[in-house]
Amino acid sequence: MTSIELREVTLRGRGPVPRLSGIDLTVPAGTVLAVVGPVGAGTTTLLRMVVGLDDHDTGELLLDGTSANAQGPRERDLAMVFDDHELYPHLDVRDNLAFSARLRKGVSGADLAERVASVAGLFGLDLDARVRDLTAAEHQQVAIGRALVREARGYLLDQPFAAQSERERPAIRSMTMQWLRERDLTTVIATDDVAEALAVADQVAVMRGGRVHQVGTPRELYETPSDLFVAGFVGAPPMNLMPGVPSGRQLVMPLATMLLDDELLERIGERELVVAGIRPEHCHDAAALQGPVDDRFEFTTRVDEVEWRGNLQHAFLGYDLDPEIETRLREVETDLGLTLFQSFLVAQVPAERPLRPGMSMRVVVPRRAVHLFDVETGENLTLADG
């Protein structure tokens, strides 16, 4: 298969803000990269640029280490599933699946028929069905299948599972990814579904406003977010983000106070306000702890609400914010275009623990699980490289 590499790629477009800016990405041959971000992040533009439908202004696109800047879509030979999954209405499912492959030279009729039958069987599609008789989900399955039937250098999938029902989506996604992985097909998937990106990809690129905030494995993005945007965007429920005011060797947060070691003190420096980030699963219910937690801080508060999720519960622990600090945090949200800060902390609690609103709860948090972010730049101050 083919490797795909982007080096400092910028696509300006017609507006004052570039649609893509300084994109550096590498997709090794045979791997899957997911590009994920909110609406307007630039993920679709990125795929259209790679396939050759939109021309970038600066930078370089390489396929197998060779520049593809001067090549058009046909020369790049990349298969793409578009988010509108348009089909040819006058053709049946069989001919829609085979259409793109027939445009390529050197494809034997027998091999094509076998590949069409295999893909149709994968999704349970009726080859003789007319397009007008298909559901929206089946339309999309045929569009995916049309790309899989074609033997291309790489596969670009834009929101490929968005039309599937909540129940069917995991199965269709799993079958598609199994097909691609079994054949070591280089794949780039664009999605606004964070859980989907983490589930399917070897590497994930988190985008916002035409820029890449962080690239890493799903585990790296979840455990070591590079900045506030990634911390707030990756994870369900998202990371708890609340203000922290340094005071001597302590960090004063709405519900608790945490001691700061020398390294964190140095990284905080002269900052008068930081943002503390804690994943819900690191907010332990002291009454349900199975063993000791070293180097921790703890606090007792009231449970405002409980959501039971079957195998676990989410306890919502409310708090008040200083009005001046709240105003500053809202400005950060406006800049990032994402709601990050809530007036409650979410603790993930075992399902068997009896919880109810109004009861008191003691929470234990390991200090190593706390991330500190610069409130101005969003930088994660707790990462090893600073």
C-alpha positions as CSV (number, residue, x, y, z in Angstrom):
1,M,0.0,0.0,0.0
2,T,0.9,3.7,-0.2
3,S,2.1,6.0,2.5
4,I,0.6,9.5,2.6
5,E,2.5,12.5,3.9
6,L,1.6,16.2,4.2
7,R,4.4,18.7,4.9
8,E,3.4,22.3,6.0
9,V,0.4,22.3,3.8
10,T,-1.7,25.5,3.6
11,L,-4.9,26.0,1.7
12,R,-6.0,29.6,1.8
13,G,-9.4,29.6,0.1
14,R,-11.4,32.8,-0.5
15,G,-11.8,34.1,3.1
16,P,-9.3,35.9,5.4
17,V,-8.7,32.7,7.4
18,P,-6.9,29.7,5.7
19,R,-9.1,26.7,5.4
20,L,-6.0,24.6,6.2
21,S,-2.9,26.0,7.9
22,G,0.5,24.4,8.4
23,I,-0.7,20.8,8.2
24,D,2.0,18.1,9.0
25,L,0.7,14.6,8.9
26,T,2.1,11.2,8.1
27,V,0.0,8.0,7.3
28,P,2.4,5.0,7.0
29,A,1.4,2.4,4.4
30,G,-1.3,0.1,5.6
31,T,-2.3,2.2,8.6
32,V,-5.5,4.1,9.6
33,L,-5.5,7.8,10.5
34,A,-8.7,9.4,11.8
35,V,-9.0,13.2,11.5
36,V,-11.5,14.5,14.0
37,G,-12.9,17.9,15.0
38,P,-16.0,20.0,15.4
39,V,-18.0,21.3,12.4
40,G,-15.7,23.6,10.4
41,A,-12.5,22.0,11.6
42,G,-11.3,21.4,8.1
43,T,-11.4,17.6,8.0
44,T,-13.4,17.4,4.8
45,T,-11.2,20.0,3.1
46,L,-8.2,18.0,4.1
47,L,-9.5,14.9,2.4
48,R,-10.6,16.8,-0.7
49,M,-7.1,18.3,-0.9
50,V,-5.4,14.9,-0.6
51,V,-7.6,13.3,-3.3
52,G,-6.8,16.2,-5.6
53,L,-10.2,18.0,-5.8
54,D,-8.9,21.1,-3.9
55,D,-5.4,22.5,-4.6
56,H,-3.2,23.6,-1.7
57,D,-1.3,26.9,-1.9
58,T,1.9,26.0,-0.1
59,G,3.5,22.8,1.3
60,E,3.9,19.4,-0.2
61,L,1.8,16.2,-0.6
62,L,3.8,13.0,-1.0
63,L,2.6,9.6,-1.9
64,D,5.1,6.9,-1.2
65,G,7.7,9.6,-0.7
66,T,7.2,11.2,-4.1
67,S,5.6,14.6,-4.6
68,A,2.0,14.5,-5.9
69,N,1.6,18.3,-6.0
70,A,1.3,18.3,-9.8
71,Q,-0.9,15.3,-10.1
72,G,-4.6,15.4,-10.5
73,P,-7.2,13.0,-8.9
74,R,-6.8,10.3,-11.5
75,E,-3.0,10.2,-11.2
76,R,-3.1,10.1,-7.4
77,D,-5.4,7.0,-7.7
78,L,-7.1,7.4,-4.3
79,A,-10.6,6.2,-3.6
80,M,-12.9,8.5,-1.7
81,V,-16.2,8.1,0.0
82,F,-17.9,11.5,0.1
83,D,-20.1,12.6,3.0
84,D,-23.1,13.1,0.6
85,H,-22.7,9.4,-0.6
86,E,-24.3,10.2,-4.0
87,L,-25.1,7.3,-6.2
88,Y,-26.1,7.0,-9.9
89,P,-29.9,6.8,-9.7
90,H,-30.3,5.1,-13.1
91,L,-28.1,2.1,-12.1
92,D,-28.8,-0.8,-9.8
93,V,-26.7,-1.6,-6.8
94,R,-24.4,-4.0,-8.8
95,D,-23.5,-1.3,-11.4
96,N,-23.1,1.4,-8.7
97,L,-20.6,-0.8,-6.8
98,A,-18.7,-1.6,-10.0
99,F,-18.8,1.9,-11.5
100,S,-15.5,3.4,-10.2
101,A,-13.5,0.2,-10.8
102,R,-14.7,0.0,-14.4
103,L,-13.2,3.4,-15.1
104,R,-9.7,2.1,-14.3
105,K,-7.8,0.2,-17.0
106,G,-6.7,-3.4,-16.6
107,V,-9.6,-4.7,-14.5
108,S,-10.9,-8.1,-15.6
109,G,-14.6,-8.7,-15.6
110,A,-14.4,-11.9,-13.6
111,D,-12.2,-10.3,-10.9
112,L,-14.6,-7.3,-10.7
113,A,-17.7,-9.5,-10.4
114,E,-16.1,-11.5,-7.6
115,R,-15.1,-8.3,-5.7
116,V,-18.6,-6.8,-6.2
117,A,-20.2,-10.0,-4.9
118,S,-17.8,-10.0,-1.9
119,V,-18.5,-6.4,-0.9
120,A,-22.3,-6.8,-1.4
121,G,-22.2,-9.9,0.9
122,L,-20.2,-7.9,3.5
123,F,-23.1,-5.4,3.9
124,G,-26.0,-7.7,2.9
125,L,-26.9,-5.7,-0.1
126,D,-29.3,-6.8,-2.9
127,L,-27.3,-6.4,-6.1
128,D,-30.5,-6.1,-8.2
129,A,-32.0,-3.4,-6.1
130,R,-32.7,0.0,-7.6
131,V,-31.2,3.1,-6.0
132,R,-34.6,4.7,-5.5
133,D,-35.7,1.8,-3.3
134,L,-32.7,2.0,-0.9
135,T,-32.8,3.6,2.6
136,A,-30.4,6.4,3.4
137,A,-28.3,3.9,5.4
138,E,-28.2,1.5,2.4
139,H,-27.2,4.4,0.1
140,Q,-24.2,5.0,2.3
141,Q,-23.3,1.3,2.4
142,V,-23.3,1.2,-1.4
143,A,-21.1,4.3,-1.4
144,I,-18.6,2.7,1.0
145,G,-18.8,-0.5,-1.0
146,R,-18.1,1.3,-4.3
147,A,-14.8,2.5,-2.8
148,L,-13.9,-0.9,-1.4
149,V,-14.6,-2.6,-4.8
150,R,-12.0,-0.4,-6.4
151,E,-8.3,-1.3,-6.0
152,A,-6.7,2.1,-5.1
153,R,-3.5,3.3,-3.6
154,G,-5.3,4.6,-0.5
155,Y,-8.8,5.1,0.8
156,L,-10.3,8.4,2.1
157,L,-13.6,8.2,3.9
158,D,-15.5,11.4,4.8
159,Q,-18.2,10.8,7.6
160,P,-18.6,7.3,6.2
161,F,-21.0,6.0,8.9
162,A,-23.1,9.1,9.6
163,A,-26.3,7.8,7.9
164,Q,-26.3,4.5,9.9
165,S,-28.7,4.1,12.8
166,E,-27.3,4.1,16.3
167,R,-27.8,0.4,16.5
168,E,-26.3,-0.6,13.1
169,R,-23.5,1.9,13.0
170,P,-21.0,-0.2,15.1
171,A,-21.5,-3.3,12.9
172,I,-21.2,-1.4,9.6
173,R,-18.1,0.4,10.9
174,S,-16.5,-2.9,12.2
175,M,-17.1,-4.7,8.9
176,T,-15.6,-1.8,6.9
177,M,-12.6,-1.5,9.1
178,Q,-12.0,-5.3,9.1
179,W,-12.0,-5.3,5.3
180,L,-9.5,-2.5,5.1
181,R,-7.2,-3.9,7.8
182,E,-7.1,-7.4,6.5
183,R,-5.8,-6.0,3.2
184,D,-3.4,-3.5,4.8
185,L,-5.1,-0.6,3.0
186,T,-3.9,2.9,3.8
187,T,-6.9,4.8,5.1
188,V,-7.8,8.3,6.3
189,I,-11.2,8.7,7.9
190,A,-12.8,12.2,8.6
191,T,-15.4,12.2,11.4
192,D,-16.8,14.6,14.0
193,D,-17.5,11.6,16.3
194,V,-14.6,11.4,18.8
195,A,-15.5,8.0,20.1
196,E,-15.5,6.7,16.6
197,A,-12.1,8.2,15.8
198,L,-10.6,6.6,18.9
199,A,-12.2,3.2,18.1
200,V,-11.1,2.8,14.5
201,A,-7.7,4.5,14.1
202,D,-4.0,3.7,14.7
203,Q,-3.4,7.4,14.9
204,V,-5.8,10.3,15.5
205,A,-5.3,13.9,14.4
206,V,-7.5,16.4,16.4
207,M,-8.3,19.5,14.3
208,R,-9.9,22.9,14.9
209,G,-10.1,25.9,12.5
210,G,-8.0,24.3,9.8
211,R,-5.1,23.4,12.2
212,V,-4.0,20.2,13.8
213,H,-3.8,20.5,17.6
214,Q,-2.4,17.1,18.3
215,V,-1.6,13.8,16.6
216,G,-1.2,10.6,18.6
217,T,-2.5,7.2,19.4
218,P,-6.0,7.1,20.9
219,R,-4.4,6.4,24.3
220,E,-2.0,9.3,24.0
221,L,-4.7,11.8,23.2
222,Y,-6.8,10.6,26.1
223,E,-4.1,10.3,28.7
224,T,-1.8,13.2,27.7
225,P,-3.8,15.9,25.8
226,S,-1.5,18.6,24.5
227,D,-3.8,21.5,25.3
228,L,-7.2,22.6,26.6
229,F,-9.0,22.0,23.4
230,V,-7.9,18.4,23.1
231,A,-8.6,17.8,26.8
232,G,-12.2,19.1,26.5
233,F,-12.9,17.5,23.1
234,V,-11.6,14.0,23.6
235,G,-13.5,11.8,26.0
236,A,-17.1,11.0,27.0
237,P,-17.9,12.3,29.5
238,P,-15.3,15.0,28.9
239,M,-12.4,15.8,31.3
240,N,-13.5,17.9,34.3
241,L,-11.9,21.3,33.7
242,M,-12.1,23.8,36.6
243,P,-10.1,26.9,37.6
244,G,-7.1,26.7,40.0
245,V,-5.6,29.6,41.8
246,P,-1.9,29.1,42.9
247,S,-1.4,30.1,46.6
248,G,2.0,29.4,47.9
249,R,2.6,25.7,47.6
250,Q,-1.1,25.0,47.1
251,L,-3.5,25.1,44.2
252,V,-6.9,26.2,45.3
253,M,-9.8,24.8,43.2
254,P,-13.6,25.2,43.8
255,L,-14.0,21.8,45.7
256,A,-10.5,21.1,46.9
257,T,-6.9,22.2,47.5
258,M,-4.0,20.3,46.1
259,L,-0.3,20.6,47.2
260,L,2.1,21.5,44.4
261,D,5.5,19.9,44.2
262,D,8.6,21.8,43.0
263,E,8.3,20.7,39.4
264,L,4.7,22.0,39.1
265,L,5.5,25.2,41.0
266,E,8.3,25.9,38.5
267,R,5.9,25.2,35.5
268,I,3.2,27.4,36.9
269,G,5.7,30.1,37.5
270,E,4.0,33.6,38.0
271,R,0.6,32.5,36.6
272,E,-2.2,33.7,38.8
273,L,-4.8,31.3,37.3
274,V,-4.5,27.9,35.7
275,V,-7.1,25.2,34.6
276,A,-7.0,21.9,36.4
277,G,-8.2,18.9,34.4
278,I,-9.3,15.6,36.0
279,R,-10.9,12.6,34.2
280,P,-14.2,11.4,35.8
281,E,-12.7,7.9,36.4
282,H,-9.9,9.5,38.5
283,C,-12.5,11.0,40.9
284,H,-12.8,8.0,43.2
285,D,-15.6,7.5,45.7
286,A,-13.7,6.9,49.0
287,A,-16.4,4.5,50.2
288,A,-15.9,2.2,47.1
289,L,-12.1,2.2,46.9
290,Q,-10.6,-1.3,46.7
291,G,-7.1,-0.2,47.9
292,P,-5.0,2.7,49.0
293,V,-4.3,5.7,46.7
294,D,-0.8,7.2,47.3
295,D,0.0,10.8,46.8
296,R,-3.6,12.1,46.7
297,F,-5.9,14.9,47.8
298,E,-9.5,14.5,48.9
299,F,-12.6,16.4,49.7
300,T,-16.2,15.9,50.9
301,T,-19.1,17.4,49.0
302,R,-22.8,17.0,48.3
303,V,-24.1,14.9,45.4
304,D,-26.4,17.0,43.2
305,E,-27.5,14.4,40.6
306,V,-26.8,10.8,39.7
307,E,-26.9,9.2,36.2
308,W,-27.0,5.4,36.3
309,R,-25.3,3.9,33.2
310,G,-25.7,0.2,33.8
311,N,-22.1,-0.7,34.5
312,L,-21.3,2.5,36.3
313,Q,-22.7,5.8,37.6
314,H,-21.9,9.4,37.1
315,A,-22.2,11.6,40.2
316,F,-22.5,15.3,39.6
317,L,-20.9,17.4,42.3
318,G,-21.8,21.1,42.0
319,Y,-19.8,24.2,43.0
320,D,-19.8,28.0,42.6
321,L,-17.4,30.0,40.5
322,D,-16.0,33.4,41.3
323,P,-17.7,35.8,38.9
324,E,-14.5,37.3,37.6
325,I,-12.9,33.9,37.0
326,E,-16.1,32.7,35.3
327,T,-16.0,35.7,32.9
328,R,-12.4,34.8,32.0
329,L,-13.3,31.2,31.4
330,R,-16.1,32.1,29.1
331,E,-13.7,34.2,27.1
332,V,-11.5,31.1,26.7
333,E,-14.6,29.1,25.5
334,T,-15.4,31.8,23.0
335,D,-11.9,31.7,21.6
336,L,-11.9,27.9,21.2
337,G,-15.6,27.6,20.1
338,L,-16.2,24.8,22.6
339,T,-18.0,24.6,25.9
340,L,-15.3,23.5,28.3
341,F,-16.3,24.6,31.8
342,Q,-19.2,23.5,33.9
343,S,-20.2,24.4,37.4
344,F,-19.9,20.8,38.5
345,L,-17.4,18.0,38.7
346,V,-18.4,14.5,37.3
347,A,-17.1,11.5,39.4
348,Q,-17.4,8.0,37.9
349,V,-18.6,5.6,40.5
350,P,-19.2,1.7,40.5
351,A,-22.7,0.8,39.7
352,E,-23.3,-1.2,42.9
353,R,-22.5,1.8,45.1
354,P,-25.9,3.2,46.4
355,L,-26.0,6.9,45.5
356,R,-28.8,9.4,45.6
357,P,-29.0,13.2,45.2
358,G,-28.4,15.1,48.5
359,M,-26.1,12.6,50.1
360,S,-22.6,13.4,51.1
361,M,-19.7,11.9,49.2
362,R,-16.0,11.8,49.9
363,V,-13.8,12.0,46.7
364,V,-10.2,10.9,46.4
365,V,-8.1,12.1,43.5
366,P,-4.5,10.9,42.7
367,R,-2.3,13.9,42.2
368,R,-0.6,12.2,39.2
369,A,-4.0,12.2,37.4
370,V,-4.3,16.0,37.5
371,H,-3.4,18.0,34.4
372,L,-2.7,21.7,34.6
373,F,-3.3,24.0,31.6
374,D,-2.3,27.6,30.9
375,V,-5.5,29.6,30.7
376,E,-4.2,31.9,28.0
377,T,-2.4,29.5,25.6
378,G,-4.2,26.2,26.6
379,E,-0.8,24.5,26.9
380,N,-0.7,21.4,29.1
381,L,1.9,22.4,31.7
382,T,2.1,18.9,33.2
383,L,3.6,17.2,30.1
384,A,7.2,16.1,30.4
385,D,8.4,18.4,27.6
386,G,6.6,21.4,29.1
